[in-house]
Amino acid sequence: MPVTIKSAREIELMRAAGKILAKVHQDLGKALKPGMTTLEIDQIGEEMIRSYGCIPSFKNYQGYPASVCVSVNNEVVHGIPSERRRIQEGDIVSLDIGVIYKGYHSDAARTHGVGEISENAARLIKRTRESFFAGLRFATAGCYLHQMSKAIGDYAEKAGYGVVRDLVGHGIGSHLHEEPEVPNFRKLTRGIRLRPGMTLAVEPMINEGTSNVEWMDDNWTVVTQDGKLSAHYENTILITKSRPEILSITEDEIAGGIWVPEGSL
């Protein structure tokens, strides 16, 4: 499938999907508390998604059995919710969520601390988020895709972290996964030239230790090979003629000044 340029109508639908997903992330993140099962988290998330008239992007996608990917501590992505798994004080929990609104997807992920977490865990979450924004400075029309990839990876690696290479971001629109692949690390090629109307899911997955990962026996859950922590930060973005538009940023993130000011890119 070629890289698609979205029409004005498609962009409006994706904006709406992104705003809904941002609300789900914000509210579900606040609902996390010690003792919850990961299945409870998934059930609450699915109820939120459907309350906005959306369909969970992930449920039954290629056989995935849940609506929210709930990954704890050394789990990088695609953790399967379970009634036997409870989150505890000090855990970090990555929530990867997708919604479909009137046929269009939005995809985003956040990593949250449960109660009081270690300084190392808090720093990992912060640096993972910052690596996304380091890359976003090159998410403008006329730049090459892998300029963004390089900036993400270089930022995380200079901070001393491992950048996952076995999993990447992707294009997104009427399909959850579209072209192009969006790496989070330096590539030898320049990749495609970015054009207005492209929509991408950019998602750094950053490990406290080695970049190496492995798959668990369920064939979904990806974990760090060394057992150390992993964090995930993802947004659906729109390439424009000037600064990129983050379609899935939360109101709390905007209020907290997490997004760079207008004109600073």
Secondary structure, DSSP 8 states (H G I E B T S, - for coil): -------HHHHHHHHHHHHHHHHHHHHHHHH--TT-BHHHHHHHHHHHHHHTT-EESSTTGGG---SEEEEETTEEE-----TT-B--TT-EEEEEEEEEETTEEEEEEEEEE-SS--HHHHHHHHHHHHHHHHHHTT-STTSBHHHHHHHHHHHHHHTT-EE--S--EEE-SSSSSEEEEE-SS--SS---B--TT-EEEE--EEESS-S-EEE-TTSS-EEETTS--EEE-BEEEE--SSS-EETT--HHHHHTT-S--TT--
